[in-house]
């Protein structure tokens, strides 16, 4: 998933250099959505591994 995010950000930078601003915004939006999902997964894993309060 991290590789996908990196690829999308690279693609967005390349599109912006080529003057394709709308496509660059779409790629960045997709990268942001993937990052948000990754962050949520990581947070769930961290909280799942905590012991029960006792």
PDB file of N, CA, C and O in Angstrom:
ATOM      1  N   UNK A   1       0.830  -1.186   0.000  1.00  0.00           N
ATOM      2  CA  UNK A   1       0.000   0.000   0.000  1.00  0.00           C
ATOM      3  C   UNK A   1       0.879   1.256   0.000  1.00  0.00           C
ATOM      4  O   UNK A   1       0.566   2.247  -0.660  1.00  0.00           O
ATOM      5  N   UNK A   2       1.974   1.197   0.746  1.00  0.00           N
ATOM      6  CA  UNK A   2       2.876   2.361   0.770  1.00  0.00           C
ATOM      7  C   UNK A   2       3.466   2.623  -0.613  1.00  0.00           C
ATOM      8  O   UNK A   2       3.664   3.773  -1.006  1.00  0.00           O
ATOM      9  N   UNK A   3       3.743   1.549  -1.342  1.00  0.00           N
ATOM     10  CA  UNK A   3       4.292   1.710  -2.684  1.00  0.00           C
ATOM     11  C   UNK A   3       3.265   2.347  -3.607  1.00  0.00           C
ATOM     12  O   UNK A   3       3.613   3.175  -4.449  1.00  0.00           O
ATOM     13  N   UNK A   4       2.009   1.966  -3.455  1.00  0.00           N
ATOM     14  CA  UNK A   4       0.948   2.568  -4.263  1.00  0.00           C
ATOM     15  C   UNK A   4       0.860   4.065  -3.994  1.00  0.00           C
ATOM     16  O   UNK A   4       0.726   4.865  -4.919  1.00  0.00           O
ATOM     17  N   UNK A   5       0.936   4.429  -2.729  1.00  0.00           N
ATOM     18  CA  UNK A   5       0.859   5.837  -2.346  1.00  0.00           C
ATOM     19  C   UNK A   5       2.024   6.609  -2.957  1.00  0.00           C
ATOM     20  O   UNK A   5       1.843   7.693  -3.513  1.00  0.00           O
ATOM     21  N   UNK A   6       3.212   6.039  -2.848  1.00  0.00           N
ATOM     22  CA  UNK A   6       4.398   6.690  -3.405  1.00  0.00           C
ATOM     23  C   UNK A   6       4.278   6.845  -4.923  1.00  0.00           C
ATOM     24  O   UNK A   6       4.617   7.890  -5.478  1.00  0.00           O
ATOM     25  N   UNK A   7       3.789   5.788  -5.587  1.00  0.00           N
ATOM     26  CA  UNK A   7       3.628   5.855  -7.042  1.00  0.00           C
ATOM     27  C   UNK A   7       2.628   6.922  -7.447  1.00  0.00           C
ATOM     28  O   UNK A   7       2.850   7.658  -8.408  1.00  0.00           O
ATOM     29  N   UNK A   8       1.518   7.003  -6.708  1.00  0.00           N
ATOM     30  CA  UNK A   8       0.503   8.009  -7.029  1.00  0.00           C
ATOM     31  C   UNK A   8       1.042   9.424  -6.821  1.00  0.00           C
ATOM     32  O   UNK A   8       0.755  10.320  -7.615  1.00  0.00           O
ATOM     33  N   UNK A   9       1.812   9.625  -5.769  1.00  0.00           N
ATOM     34  CA  UNK A   9       2.391  10.949  -5.529  1.00  0.00           C
ATOM     35  C   UNK A   9       3.402  11.319  -6.608  1.00  0.00           C
ATOM     36  O   UNK A   9       3.462  12.470  -7.041  1.00  0.00           O
ATOM     37  N   UNK A  10       4.191  10.346  -7.039  1.00  0.00           N
ATOM     38  CA  UNK A  10       5.149  10.579  -8.119  1.00  0.00           C
ATOM     39  C   UNK A  10       4.421  10.901  -9.414  1.00  0.00           C
ATOM     40  O   UNK A  10       4.809  11.802 -10.158  1.00  0.00           O
ATOM     41  N   UNK A  11       3.353  10.142  -9.670  1.00  0.00           N
ATOM     42  CA  UNK A  11       2.551  10.373 -10.871  1.00  0.00           C
ATOM     43  C   UNK A  11       1.931  11.772 -10.841  1.00  0.00           C
ATOM     44  O   UNK A  11       1.889  12.456 -11.864  1.00  0.00           O
ATOM     45  N   UNK A  12       1.454  12.191  -9.683  1.00  0.00           N
ATOM     46  CA  UNK A  12       0.855  13.518  -9.545  1.00  0.00           C
ATOM     47  C   UNK A  12       1.882  14.607  -9.823  1.00  0.00           C
ATOM     48  O   UNK A  12       1.583  15.598 -10.490  1.00  0.00           O
ATOM     49  N   UNK A  13       3.089  14.421  -9.310  1.00  0.00           N
ATOM     50  CA  UNK A  13       4.144  15.412  -9.547  1.00  0.00           C
ATOM     51  C   UNK A  13       4.469  15.499 -11.038  1.00  0.00           C
ATOM     52  O   UNK A  13       4.661  16.586 -11.583  1.00  0.00           O
ATOM     53  N   UNK A  14       4.526  14.346 -11.679  1.00  0.00           N
ATOM     54  CA  UNK A  14       4.822  14.333 -13.119  1.00  0.00           C
ATOM     55  C   UNK A  14       3.687  14.994 -13.910  1.00  0.00           C
ATOM     56  O   UNK A  14       3.942  15.761 -14.838  1.00  0.00           O
ATOM     57  N   UNK A  15       2.447  14.698 -13.544  1.00  0.00           N
ATOM     58  CA  UNK A  15       1.312  15.302 -14.232  1.00  0.00           C
ATOM     59  C   UNK A  15       1.295  16.818 -14.047  1.00  0.00           C
ATOM     60  O   UNK A  15       0.981  17.563 -14.974  1.00  0.00           O
ATOM     61  N   UNK A  16       1.634  17.260 -12.843  1.00  0.00           N
ATOM     62  CA  UNK A  16       1.657  18.701 -12.589  1.00  0.00           C
ATOM     63  C   UNK A  16       2.728  19.377 -13.450  1.00  0.00           C
ATOM     64  O   UNK A  16       2.513  20.470 -13.975  1.00  0.00           O
ATOM     65  N   UNK A  17       3.896  18.710 -13.591  1.00  0.00           N
ATOM     66  CA  UNK A  17       4.945  19.268 -14.447  1.00  0.00           C
ATOM     67  C   UNK A  17       4.486  19.362 -15.897  1.00  0.00           C
ATOM     68  O   UNK A  17       4.891  20.266 -16.628  1.00  0.00           O
ATOM     69  N   UNK A  18       3.639  18.421 -16.307  1.00  0.00           N
ATOM     70  CA  UNK A  18       3.144  18.409 -17.680  1.00  0.00           C
ATOM     71  C   UNK A  18       1.954  19.351 -17.877  1.00  0.00           C
ATOM     72  O   UNK A  18       1.454  19.504 -18.991  1.00  0.00           O
ATOM     73  N   UNK A  19       1.510  19.974 -16.797  1.00  0.00           N
ATOM     74  CA  UNK A  19       0.408  20.924 -16.881  1.00  0.00           C
ATOM     75  C   UNK A  19      -0.962  20.292 -16.726  1.00  0.00           C
ATOM     76  O   UNK A  19      -1.976  20.951 -16.957  1.00  0.00           O
ATOM     77  N   UNK A  20      -1.010  19.039 -16.342  1.00  0.00           N
ATOM     78  CA  UNK A  20      -2.277  18.328 -16.152  1.00  0.00           C
ATOM     79  C   UNK A  20      -2.717  18.464 -14.693  1.00  0.00           C
ATOM     80  O   UNK A  20      -2.632  17.511 -13.919  1.00  0.00           O
ATOM     81  N   UNK A  21      -3.179  19.635 -14.337  1.00  0.00           N
ATOM     82  CA  UNK A  21      -3.503  19.907 -12.933  1.00  0.00           C
ATOM     83  C   UNK A  21      -4.674  19.072 -12.413  1.00  0.00           C
ATOM     84  O   UNK A  21      -4.636  18.588 -11.281  1.00  0.00           O
ATOM     85  N   UNK A  22      -5.703  18.902 -13.227  1.00  0.00           N
ATOM     86  CA  UNK A  22      -6.872  18.135 -12.778  1.00  0.00           C
ATOM     87  C   UNK A  22      -6.493  16.678 -12.518  1.00  0.00           C
ATOM     88  O   UNK A  22      -6.898  16.095 -11.512  1.00  0.00           O
ATOM     89  N   UNK A  23      -5.725  16.105 -13.419  1.00  0.00           N
ATOM     90  CA  UNK A  23      -5.296  14.714 -13.239  1.00  0.00           C
ATOM     91  C   UNK A  23      -4.364  14.596 -12.037  1.00  0.00           C
ATOM     92  O   UNK A  23      -4.406  13.599 -11.316  1.00  0.00           O
ATOM     93  N   UNK A  24      -3.531  15.599 -11.819  1.00  0.00           N
ATOM     94  CA  UNK A  24      -2.627  15.592 -10.670  1.00  0.00           C
ATOM     95  C   UNK A  24      -3.426  15.642  -9.369  1.00  0.00           C
ATOM     96  O   UNK A  24      -3.093  14.955  -8.403  1.00  0.00           O
ATOM     97  N   UNK A  25      -4.478  16.456  -9.350  1.00  0.00           N
ATOM     98  CA  UNK A  25      -5.324  16.529  -8.152  1.00  0.00           C
ATOM     99  C   UNK A  25      -6.009  15.195  -7.881  1.00  0.00           C
ATOM    100  O   UNK A  25      -6.128  14.778  -6.729  1.00  0.00           O
ATOM    101  N   UNK A  26      -6.458  14.525  -8.942  1.00  0.00           N
ATOM    102  CA  UNK A  26      -7.088  13.209  -8.772  1.00  0.00           C
ATOM    103  C   UNK A  26      -6.099  12.205  -8.196  1.00  0.00           C
ATOM    104  O   UNK A  26      -6.437  11.448  -7.287  1.00  0.00           O
ATOM    105  N   UNK A  27      -4.887  12.199  -8.719  1.00  0.00           N
ATOM    106  CA  UNK A  27      -3.873  11.263  -8.228  1.00  0.00           C
ATOM    107  C   UNK A  27      -3.540  11.550  -6.763  1.00  0.00           C
ATOM    108  O   UNK A  27      -3.399  10.625  -5.963  1.00  0.00           O
ATOM    109  N   UNK A  28      -3.416  12.833  -6.415  1.00  0.00           N
ATOM    110  CA  UNK A  28      -3.136  13.184  -5.022  1.00  0.00           C
ATOM    111  C   UNK A  28      -4.302  12.812  -4.112  1.00  0.00           C
ATOM    112  O   UNK A  28      -4.099  12.399  -2.971  1.00  0.00           O
ATOM    113  N   UNK A  29      -5.508  12.958  -4.616  1.00  0.00           N
ATOM    114  CA  UNK A  29      -6.694  12.594  -3.845  1.00  0.00           C
ATOM    115  C   UNK A  29      -6.720  11.094  -3.588  1.00  0.00           C
ATOM    116  O   UNK A  29      -7.045  10.653  -2.485  1.00  0.00           O
ATOM    117  N   UNK A  30      -6.377  10.310  -4.607  1.00  0.00           N
ATOM    118  CA  UNK A  30      -6.315   8.859  -4.435  1.00  0.00           C
ATOM    119  C   UNK A  30      -5.235   8.484  -3.436  1.00  0.00           C
ATOM    120  O   UNK A  30      -5.435   7.604  -2.600  1.00  0.00           O
ATOM    121  N   UNK A  31      -4.093   9.148  -3.519  1.00  0.00           N
ATOM    122  CA  UNK A  31      -3.004   8.872  -2.580  1.00  0.00           C
ATOM    123  C   UNK A  31      -3.431   9.217  -1.153  1.00  0.00           C
ATOM    124  O   UNK A  31      -3.121   8.480  -0.217  1.00  0.00           O
ATOM    125  N   UNK A  32      -4.131  10.317  -0.987  1.00  0.00           N
ATOM    126  CA  UNK A  32      -4.590  10.724   0.339  1.00  0.00           C
ATOM    127  C   UNK A  32      -5.587   9.712   0.902  1.00  0.00           C
ATOM    128  O   UNK A  32      -5.552   9.398   2.092  1.00  0.00           O
ATOM    129  N   UNK A  33      -6.470   9.206   0.051  1.00  0.00           N
ATOM    130  CA  UNK A  33      -7.449   8.215   0.500  1.00  0.00           C
ATOM    131  C   UNK A  33      -6.748   6.932   0.936  1.00  0.00           C
ATOM    132  O   UNK A  33      -7.099   6.346   1.960  1.00  0.00           O
ATOM    133  N   UNK A  34      -5.761   6.498   0.163  1.00  0.00           N
ATOM    134  CA  UNK A  34      -5.003   5.304   0.539  1.00  0.00           C
ATOM    135  C   UNK A  34      -4.234   5.522   1.836  1.00  0.00           C
ATOM    136  O   UNK A  34      -4.167   4.628   2.680  1.00  0.00           O
ATOM    137  N   UNK A  35      -3.656   6.706   1.997  1.00  0.00           N
ATOM    138  CA  UNK A  35      -2.908   7.019   3.214  1.00  0.00           C
ATOM    139  C   UNK A  35      -3.833   7.002   4.428  1.00  0.00           C
ATOM    140  O   UNK A  35      -3.461   6.515   5.496  1.00  0.00           O
ATOM    141  N   UNK A  36      -5.035   7.534   4.254  1.00  0.00           N
ATOM    142  CA  UNK A  36      -6.008   7.559   5.345  1.00  0.00           C
ATOM    143  C   UNK A  36      -6.387   6.130   5.746  1.00  0.00           C
ATOM    144  O   UNK A  36      -6.503   5.818   6.931  1.00  0.00           O
ATOM    145  N   UNK A  37      -6.578   5.263   4.738  1.00  0.00           N
ATOM    146  CA  UNK A  37      -6.919   3.879   5.018  1.00  0.00           C
ATOM    147  C   UNK A  37      -5.760   3.156   5.704  1.00  0.00           C
ATOM    148  O   UNK A  37      -5.972   2.374   6.631  1.00  0.00           O
ATOM    149  N   UNK A  38      -4.544   3.416   5.249  1.00  0.00           N
ATOM    150  CA  UNK A  38      -3.361   2.817   5.865  1.00  0.00           C
ATOM    151  C   UNK A  38      -3.228   3.270   7.315  1.00  0.00           C
ATOM    152  O   UNK A  38      -2.959   2.457   8.199  1.00  0.00           O
ATOM    153  N   UNK A  39      -3.415   4.556   7.558  1.00  0.00           N
ATOM    154  CA  UNK A  39      -3.331   5.079   8.924  1.00  0.00           C
ATOM    155  C   UNK A  39      -4.366   4.422   9.831  1.00  0.00           C
ATOM    156  O   UNK A  39      -4.070   4.093  10.980  1.00  0.00           O
ATOM    157  N   UNK A  40      -5.585   4.231   9.313  1.00  0.00           N
ATOM    158  CA  UNK A  40      -6.642   3.606  10.096  1.00  0.00           C
ATOM    159  C   UNK A  40      -6.279   2.154  10.426  1.00  0.00           C
ATOM    160  O   UNK A  40      -6.508   1.694  11.545  1.00  0.00           O
ATOM    161  N   UNK A  41      -5.717   1.442   9.458  1.00  0.00           N
ATOM    162  CA  UNK A  41      -5.302   0.051   9.694  1.00  0.00           C
ATOM    163  C   UNK A  41      -4.206  -0.017  10.748  1.00  0.00           C
ATOM    164  O   UNK A  41      -4.242  -0.868  11.637  1.00  0.00           O
ATOM    165  N   UNK A  42      -3.237   0.877  10.648  1.00  0.00           N
ATOM    166  CA  UNK A  42      -2.139   0.884  11.610  1.00  0.00           C
ATOM    167  C   UNK A  42      -2.639   1.229  13.002  1.00  0.00           C
ATOM    168  O   UNK A  42      -2.182   0.645  13.985  1.00  0.00           O
ATOM    169  N   UNK A  43      -3.566   2.165  13.099  1.00  0.00           N
ATOM    170  CA  UNK A  43      -4.119   2.545  14.394  1.00  0.00           C
ATOM    171  C   UNK A  43      -4.875   1.371  15.010  1.00  0.00           C
ATOM    172  O   UNK A  43      -4.754   1.109  16.206  1.00  0.00           O
ATOM    173  N   UNK A  44      -5.650   0.672  14.197  1.00  0.00           N
ATOM    174  CA  UNK A  44      -6.402  -0.481  14.690  1.00  0.00           C
ATOM    175  C   UNK A  44      -5.456  -1.566  15.188  1.00  0.00           C
ATOM    176  O   UNK A  44      -5.715  -2.193  16.215  1.00  0.00           O
ATOM    177  N   UNK A  45      -4.370  -1.788  14.472  1.00  0.00           N
ATOM    178  CA  UNK A  45      -3.391  -2.794  14.906  1.00  0.00           C
ATOM    179  C   UNK A  45      -2.742  -2.400  16.229  1.00  0.00           C
ATOM    180  O   UNK A  45      -2.557  -3.237  17.112  1.00  0.00           O
ATOM    181  N   UNK A  46      -2.396  -1.115  16.359  1.00  0.00           N
ATOM    182  CA  UNK A  46      -1.776  -0.653  17.610  1.00  0.00           C
ATOM    183  C   UNK A  46      -2.728  -0.827  18.785  1.00  0.00           C
ATOM    184  O   UNK A  46      -2.336  -1.307  19.849  1.00  0.00           O
ATOM    185  N   UNK A  47      -3.976  -0.433  18.585  1.00  0.00           N
ATOM    186  CA  UNK A  47      -4.928  -0.506  19.692  1.00  0.00           C
ATOM    187  C   UNK A  47      -5.343  -1.930  20.019  1.00  0.00           C
ATOM    188  O   UNK A  47      -5.699  -2.240  21.156  1.00  0.00           O
ATOM    189  N   UNK A  48      -5.293  -2.784  19.022  1.00  0.00           N
ATOM    190  CA  UNK A  48      -5.640  -4.184  19.240  1.00  0.00           C
ATOM    191  C   UNK A  48      -4.581  -4.887  20.080  1.00  0.00           C
ATOM    192  O   UNK A  48      -4.894  -5.807  20.836  1.00  0.00           O
ATOM    193  N   UNK A  49      -3.349  -4.465  19.952  1.00  0.00           N
ATOM    194  CA  UNK A  49      -2.260  -5.136  20.655  1.00  0.00           C
ATOM    195  C   UNK A  49      -2.102  -4.682  22.108  1.00  0.00           C
ATOM    196  O   UNK A  49      -1.304  -5.256  22.850  1.00  0.00           O
ATOM    197  N   UNK A  50      -2.850  -3.664  22.517  1.00  0.00           N
ATOM    198  CA  UNK A  50      -2.761  -3.203  23.898  1.00  0.00           C
ATOM    199  C   UNK A  50      -3.475  -4.183  24.820  1.00  0.00           C
ATOM    200  O   UNK A  50      -4.507  -4.744  24.451  1.00  0.00           O
ATOM    201  N   UNK A  51      -2.942  -4.388  25.997  1.00  0.00           N
ATOM    202  CA  UNK A  51      -3.624  -5.285  26.949  1.00  0.00           C
ATOM    203  C   UNK A  51      -4.886  -4.618  27.493  1.00  0.00           C
ATOM    204  O   UNK A  51      -5.035  -3.396  27.460  1.00  0.00           O
ATOM    205  N   UNK A  52      -5.786  -5.458  27.993  1.00  0.00           N
ATOM    206  CA  UNK A  52      -7.013  -4.924  28.559  1.00  0.00           C
ATOM    207  C   UNK A  52      -6.704  -4.116  29.820  1.00  0.00           C
ATOM    208  O   UNK A  52      -5.828  -4.494  30.598  1.00  0.00           O
ATOM    209  N   UNK A  53      -7.408  -3.019  30.022  1.00  0.00           N
ATOM    210  CA  UNK A  53      -7.176  -2.251  31.259  1.00  0.00           C
ATOM    211  C   UNK A  53      -7.629  -3.073  32.462  1.00  0.00           C
ATOM    212  O   UNK A  53      -8.672  -3.726  32.420  1.00  0.00           O
ATOM    213  N   UNK A  54      -6.861  -3.038  33.503  1.00  0.00           N
ATOM    214  CA  UNK A  54      -7.205  -3.944  34.566  1.00  0.00           C
ATOM    215  C   UNK A  54      -7.203  -3.418  35.900  1.00  0.00           C
ATOM    216  O   UNK A  54      -7.489  -4.146  36.851  1.00  0.00           O
TER     217      UNK A  54
END
